Amino acid sequence: MEAYQWEVPPAQRPRFIYVQLAGLDPWNPLVGEKNLRLHYGLWQRQVLQELIAQHQRQPFDVAHHVSWGSLNQPPLIWKAPIPFVWGPIGGGQTWPAAFYRYAPRNGLTERLRSAVVFLSRFNPAIRWAVKHSDLILSKNRETTDVLETLGARRVVTYFDGGISPDVLAARPDRPAPSPITLAPMTSLPMTLPPMTLLWAGRHEPRKGLPLVLEAMTQVKNEARLLIAGDGPSSANWKSLAEKLGLMSRVEFLGRVPWVKMQELYATADAFLFTSLRDATGTVVLEAMAKSVPVIAFDHQGVGCYLTDETAAKIPVTTPAATIAALAAAIDRLAADPAQRHRLGQAGHAAAAQELWSLRAQKMVAWYREAIGAHQDQGRM
């Protein structure tokens, strides 16, 4: 945004007001996240005071709170006499109970988190923020359910990512595959070219890579798996791949720069997204922009914006059933290049609707809607 202000005429340039916490700050960013939440709460109070003061000098049309993007960190600026938009936010999604064995300490932390999400319905700070929001943008249907239970006036399920035109235009050329013709009466099995699968994300339990590794042991067609990223679970996942006898079919690439990731998309026949708990998944949109067919779990954020035309969606039911369905989807796409092409093309068309410029147009329309709703409520 700061760079953008120099690309537009002076009359259209945004004005930035930076609010720093006055007095003693309990959080020291140099030593980690200790006391960060306390800092954030104190900072929000100061932002509210600054907003009201600025509004008195030059009235605002709308106030929009975008961070933190969590239901459980409600803002305070709804208290200002201004139409209020909150989000996009997540926080309502929880770890599927049947998959707790894939979480640390047999899911103890995730069980507690699920309890916190349930109790959020009774948190007065959250209830007041929801009640006074003219519009809330929700990252996934689970968060939408919580917000609607709390009586939100207007909730829009909204994917929080976007892409730039250069990413979309730079997609690799993926022509439609030629049909495969078998000789009549042949008894020889058809040999398919090996399939390259790409998985990318931070290496932590909620990303669900062990499910992919277990699925790879059930894949019948020849396939190799490229794993991009790193994190605290890297060593455990490498050990699991070795234990499952997959090291000849799996390659851990480590942390991959963004530019290199664009090259990886060009080499992949399918992209896997298997998070067990995630608000959304921007990396999926990047793969779609490159016409890479997607195989993803059908829940939470990605379950909202992926369709059967743009992805192979895997139901999240039980570990055994989900792993089997994941392996079957890989085999189907490995055996059907034409289906991969159709999914890739449909995904690319869907990604083209998520350009930042188009998302900005949607946001302006929603601002107008929020202002109208605020006026209808007689709160102007």
Phi, psi and omega per residue, in radians:
M1 nan -0.687 -3.139
E2 -1.128 -0.628 3.089
A3 -1.225 -0.639 -3.100
Y4 -1.087 -0.572 -3.045
Q5 -1.107 -0.373 3.136
W6 -1.583 -0.049 3.137
E7 -1.691 -0.074 -3.082
V8 -2.129 2.805 3.111
P9 -1.025 2.663 -3.102
P10 -0.917 -0.652 -3.100
A11 -1.176 -0.354 -3.096
Q12 -1.789 -0.004 -3.058
R13 -1.274 2.342 3.070
P14 -1.215 2.659 3.103
R15 -1.933 2.228 -3.098
F16 -1.765 2.318 3.069
I17 -2.132 1.997 -3.102
Y18 -1.639 2.265 -3.118
V19 -1.936 2.025 3.095
Q20 -1.880 2.525 -3.100
L21 -1.149 2.173 3.121
A22 -1.413 2.630 3.104
G23 1.369 -2.767 -3.082
L24 -1.289 2.167 3.127
D25 -1.658 2.138 -3.115
P26 -1.295 -0.162 -3.072
W27 -1.946 2.290 3.046
N28 -1.986 1.858 -3.075
P29 -1.075 -0.294 -3.117
L30 -1.353 -0.247 -3.085
V31 -2.051 0.283 3.069
G32 1.901 -2.725 -3.014
E33 -1.751 0.125 3.128
K34 -1.017 2.263 3.133
N35 1.190 0.241 3.136
L36 -1.129 -0.700 -3.123
R37 -1.160 -0.665 3.075
L38 -1.115 -0.775 3.075
H39 -0.981 -0.772 -3.084
Y40 -1.131 -0.716 3.117
G41 -1.112 -0.747 3.110
L42 -1.173 -0.695 3.126
W43 -1.099 -0.693 3.137
Q44 -1.055 -0.687 3.104
R45 -1.074 -0.699 -3.131
Q46 -1.236 -0.640 3.083
V47 -1.077 -0.737 3.127
L48 -1.039 -0.795 3.128
Q49 -1.075 -0.744 -3.137
E50 -1.156 -0.709 3.140
L51 -1.078 -0.811 -3.139
I52 -1.090 -0.729 3.137
A53 -1.118 -0.773 3.135
Q54 -1.166 -0.643 -3.138
H55 -1.123 -0.593 3.106
Q56 -1.211 -0.549 3.129
R57 -1.380 -0.764 -3.110
Q58 -2.544 1.772 -3.012
P59 -0.999 2.440 3.071
F60 -1.663 2.670 3.078
D61 -1.461 -0.599 -3.057
V62 -2.734 2.597 3.023
A63 -1.988 2.314 -3.088
H64 -2.262 2.075 3.122
H65 -1.758 2.140 -3.053
V66 -2.001 -0.221 -3.114
S67 -2.529 2.683 -0.178
W68 -1.119 2.656 -3.085
G69 -1.482 0.949 -3.077
S70 -2.393 2.422 3.057
L71 -0.978 -0.596 -3.028
N72 -1.504 0.132 3.028
Q73 -2.181 1.159 -3.019
P74 -1.151 2.527 -3.140
P75 -1.417 2.983 3.084
L76 -1.955 -0.201 -3.002
I77 -1.259 -0.067 2.997
W78 -1.091 -0.326 -3.128
K79 -1.282 -0.289 3.102
A80 -1.293 2.603 -3.109
P81 -1.375 1.015 -3.039
I82 -2.408 2.502 2.996
P83 -0.913 2.354 -2.942
F84 -2.142 2.251 3.055
V85 -2.057 2.346 -3.117
W86 -2.150 2.230 3.012
G87 2.114 -3.096 0.193
P88 -1.293 2.460 3.141
I89 -2.208 2.634 2.971
G90 -2.067 -2.582 3.077
G91 1.822 -0.260 3.119
G92 -1.542 -0.208 -3.119
Q93 -1.365 2.501 -3.134
T94 -2.303 2.839 3.118
W95 -1.194 2.280 3.118
P96 -1.046 2.239 -3.016
A97 -1.023 -0.590 -3.108
A98 -1.203 -0.202 -3.051
F99 -1.944 0.329 -3.094
Y100 -1.056 -0.455 -3.119
R101 -1.190 -0.242 3.079
Y102 -1.582 -0.039 3.129
A103 -1.696 2.720 3.110
P104 -1.047 2.542 3.104
R105 0.917 0.726 3.112
N106 0.981 0.552 3.024
G107 1.465 0.225 -3.088
L108 -1.019 -0.867 -3.128
T109 -1.095 -0.701 -3.124
E110 -1.221 -0.580 3.064
R111 -1.113 -0.745 3.102
L112 -1.125 -0.693 3.125
R113 -1.113 -0.697 3.101
S114 -1.069 -0.660 3.104
A115 -1.151 -0.679 3.119
V116 -1.113 -0.722 3.119
V117 -1.082 -0.755 3.120
F118 -1.098 -0.759 -3.103
L119 -1.253 -0.280 3.123
S120 -1.047 -0.420 3.108
R121 -1.101 -0.328 -3.086
F122 -1.926 0.076 -3.137
N123 -1.375 2.007 -3.075
P124 -1.072 -0.580 3.136
A125 -1.126 -0.718 3.116
I126 -1.209 -0.764 -3.107
R127 -1.057 -0.722 -3.133
W128 -1.194 -0.712 3.117
A129 -1.110 -0.721 3.114
V130 -1.132 -0.797 -3.088
K131 -1.055 -0.607 -3.045
H132 -1.725 0.168 3.090
S133 -1.521 2.242 3.075
D134 -1.384 -0.435 3.068
L135 -2.705 2.363 3.051
I136 -2.147 2.277 3.056
L137 -1.712 2.129 -3.056
S138 -1.933 2.378 -3.077
K139 -1.357 -0.371 -3.087
N140 -2.714 2.896 -3.028
R141 -1.225 -0.473 3.103
E142 -1.145 -0.754 3.083
T143 -1.165 -0.671 3.087
T144 -1.026 -0.733 3.132
D145 -1.047 -0.764 3.138
V146 -1.114 -0.788 -3.107
L147 -1.106 -0.717 3.130
E148 -1.195 -0.613 3.058
T149 -1.070 -0.602 3.139
L150 -1.413 -0.003 3.060
G151 1.504 0.506 3.113
A152 -1.036 2.429 -3.126
R153 -1.164 -0.821 -3.058
R154 -2.596 2.110 3.115
V155 -2.161 2.290 3.054
V156 -2.054 2.166 3.056
T157 -1.303 2.138 -2.882
Y158 -2.454 2.062 3.060
F159 -1.203 2.309 -2.963
D160 -1.603 0.201 3.121
G161 -1.970 3.046 3.091
G162 -2.832 3.032 -3.134
I163 -2.348 2.802 3.109
S164 -1.728 2.746 -3.091
P165 -1.017 -0.597 -3.097
D166 -1.170 -0.605 3.087
V167 -1.154 -0.744 -3.124
L168 -1.176 -0.727 -3.085
A169 -1.259 -0.406 -3.059
A170 -1.528 0.247 -3.107
R171 -1.087 2.583 3.103
P172 -1.212 2.640 3.106
D173 -1.301 2.016 -3.132
R174 -2.082 1.487 -3.122
P175 -1.188 2.735 3.094
A176 -1.077 2.357 -3.094
P177 -1.226 2.611 3.056
S178 -1.288 2.523 3.124
P179 -1.124 2.561 3.120
I180 -1.650 2.163 -3.131
T181 -1.896 2.225 3.108
L182 -1.701 2.488 3.074
A183 -1.140 2.469 -3.123
P184 -1.124 2.526 3.054
M185 1.127 0.287 -3.130
T186 -1.319 2.513 3.088
S187 -1.897 0.042 -3.114
L188 -1.482 2.402 3.109
P189 -1.190 2.555 3.103
M190 -1.321 2.305 3.114
T191 -1.627 2.062 3.140
L192 -1.650 2.545 3.056
P193 -1.116 2.585 3.139
P194 -1.068 2.540 -3.115
M195 -1.766 2.374 3.109
T196 -1.808 2.084 3.115
L197 -1.822 2.493 3.122
L198 -2.154 2.272 3.037
W199 -2.182 2.383 -3.120
A200 -2.496 2.429 3.106
G201 2.819 3.019 3.076
R202 -1.230 2.432 -3.101
H203 -1.466 1.543 3.080
E204 -2.533 2.716 -2.965
P205 -0.919 -0.672 -3.036
R206 -1.164 -0.212 -3.129
K207 -1.397 -0.243 2.927
G208 1.288 0.352 -3.124
L209 -1.051 -0.636 3.115
P210 -0.927 -0.546 3.091
L211 -1.150 -0.648 3.083
V212 -1.148 -0.771 -3.135
L213 -1.074 -0.739 3.104
E214 -1.161 -0.630 3.100
A215 -1.140 -0.622 -3.129
M216 -1.057 -0.498 3.114
T217 -1.246 -0.267 3.138
Q218 -1.807 -0.138 -3.134
V219 -1.228 2.230 -3.075
K220 -1.547 -0.601 3.137
N221 -1.392 2.809 -3.136
E222 -1.266 2.155 -3.112
A223 -2.612 2.562 3.036
R224 -2.153 2.624 -3.051
L225 -2.077 2.143 3.035
L226 -1.757 2.264 -3.073
I227 -2.071 1.971 -3.139
A228 -1.784 2.500 3.104
G229 2.020 3.021 3.058
D230 -2.646 -3.137 -3.111
G231 2.674 -3.019 -3.023
P232 -1.126 -0.353 -3.101
S233 -1.649 0.008 -3.038
S234 -0.973 -0.860 -3.086
A235 -1.100 -0.757 3.137
N236 -1.115 -0.679 -3.119
W237 -1.225 -0.650 3.076
K238 -1.131 -0.697 3.093
S239 -1.108 -0.695 3.120
L240 -1.137 -0.748 3.115
A241 -1.062 -0.700 3.108
E242 -1.175 -0.745 3.122
K243 -1.061 -0.633 -3.127
L244 -1.460 0.011 3.125
G245 1.253 0.603 -3.024
L246 -1.870 0.018 -2.974
M247 -1.094 -0.392 3.093
S248 -1.388 -0.228 -3.088
R249 -2.022 -0.099 -3.061
V250 -2.170 2.370 3.101
E251 -2.242 2.121 3.075
F252 -1.558 2.046 -3.032
L253 -1.605 -0.246 -3.052
G254 1.322 -2.919 -3.134
R255 -1.176 2.277 -3.068
V256 -2.045 2.173 3.092
P257 -1.046 2.712 -3.066
W258 -1.000 -0.746 -3.125
V259 -1.086 -0.723 3.125
K260 -1.161 -0.591 3.101
M261 -1.054 -0.651 3.126
Q262 -1.091 -0.603 3.080
E263 -1.221 -0.640 3.123
L264 -1.135 -0.702 3.087
Y265 -0.975 -0.665 -3.091
A266 -1.166 -0.420 -3.114
T267 -1.668 -0.163 -3.021
A268 -1.531 2.470 3.023
D269 -1.576 -0.361 3.084
A270 -2.803 2.628 3.118
F271 -1.992 2.365 -3.108
L272 -1.882 2.336 3.042
F273 -2.294 2.016 -2.943
T274 -2.296 0.541 -3.125
S275 -1.125 2.359 3.069
L276 -1.491 -0.437 3.058
R277 -2.582 1.912 -3.129
D278 -2.704 2.398 3.124
A279 -1.095 -0.856 3.073
T280 -2.561 -2.548 3.133
G281 -2.983 1.479 -3.084
T282 -1.057 -0.564 -3.111
V283 -1.081 -0.497 3.088
V284 -1.137 -0.725 3.121
L285 -1.104 -0.658 3.105
E286 -1.098 -0.735 3.113
A287 -1.119 -0.758 3.118
M288 -1.075 -0.670 3.131
A289 -1.082 -0.427 3.116
K290 -1.675 0.208 3.123
S291 1.125 0.456 3.100
V292 -1.546 2.172 3.094
P293 -1.098 2.499 -3.035
V294 -1.951 2.402 2.952
I295 -2.035 2.070 -3.011
A296 -2.499 2.681 3.031
F297 -1.169 2.393 -3.085
D298 -1.596 1.218 3.045
H299 -2.788 2.907 3.083
Q300 0.968 -2.520 -2.965
G301 -1.045 -0.868 -3.099
V302 -1.151 -0.522 3.107
G303 -1.117 -0.409 -3.138
C304 -1.347 -0.757 -2.966
Y305 -1.813 -0.156 3.008
L306 -1.561 2.506 3.094
T307 -2.056 3.009 3.103
D308 -1.156 -0.351 3.111
E309 -1.439 -0.425 -3.065
T310 -1.840 -0.137 -3.085
A311 -2.810 2.741 2.924
A312 -1.535 1.886 -3.018
K313 -1.686 2.221 -3.048
I314 -1.813 2.102 3.100
P315 -1.096 2.441 3.107
V316 -1.787 1.694 -3.042
T317 -2.076 -1.345 3.042
T318 -2.219 2.747 -3.137
P319 -0.966 -0.802 -3.092
A320 -1.095 -0.810 -3.103
A321 -1.187 -0.688 -3.121
T322 -1.199 -0.732 3.100
I323 -1.097 -0.759 3.120
A324 -1.110 -0.721 3.132
A325 -1.167 -0.627 3.113
L326 -1.146 -0.796 3.108
A327 -1.091 -0.719 -3.140
A328 -1.124 -0.680 3.123
A329 -1.136 -0.708 3.094
I330 -1.083 -0.794 3.129
D331 -1.106 -0.693 3.126
R332 -1.068 -0.810 -3.118
L333 -1.236 -0.586 3.092
A334 -1.104 -0.614 -3.093
A335 -1.536 -0.126 -3.025
D336 -2.360 1.407 3.115
P337 -1.002 -0.553 -3.132
A338 -1.141 -0.665 3.099
Q339 -1.181 -0.670 3.072
R340 -1.030 -0.744 3.139
H341 -1.099 -0.768 -3.132
R342 -1.094 -0.782 3.124
L343 -1.105 -0.735 -3.132
G344 -1.110 -0.736 3.135
Q345 -1.171 -0.753 3.126
A346 -1.141 -0.668 3.104
G347 -1.136 -0.716 3.113
H348 -1.098 -0.727 3.118
A349 -1.101 -0.677 3.112
A350 -1.191 -0.691 3.128
A351 -1.115 -0.549 -3.138
A352 -1.136 -0.303 3.096
Q353 -1.526 -0.010 -3.096
E354 -1.951 0.412 3.037
L355 -1.091 2.555 -3.114
W356 -1.028 -0.613 -3.130
S357 -1.118 -0.700 3.118
L358 -1.221 -0.635 3.122
R359 -1.175 -0.609 3.088
A360 -1.109 -0.688 3.105
Q361 -1.095 -0.736 3.101
K362 -1.070 -0.742 -3.082
M363 -1.136 -0.696 3.109
V364 -1.077 -0.725 3.123
A365 -1.115 -0.670 3.123
W366 -1.229 -0.607 3.050
Y367 -1.031 -0.792 3.126
R368 -1.082 -0.684 3.106
E369 -1.101 -0.759 -3.134
A370 -1.113 -0.697 3.113
I371 -1.110 -0.746 3.109
G372 -1.111 -0.722 3.113
A373 -1.106 -0.686 3.132
H374 -1.102 -0.722 3.122
Q375 -1.166 -0.712 -3.139
D376 -1.094 -0.520 3.119
Q377 -1.416 -0.054 3.130
G378 1.208 0.554 -3.068
R379 -1.887 0.210 3.102
M380 -1.480 nan nan
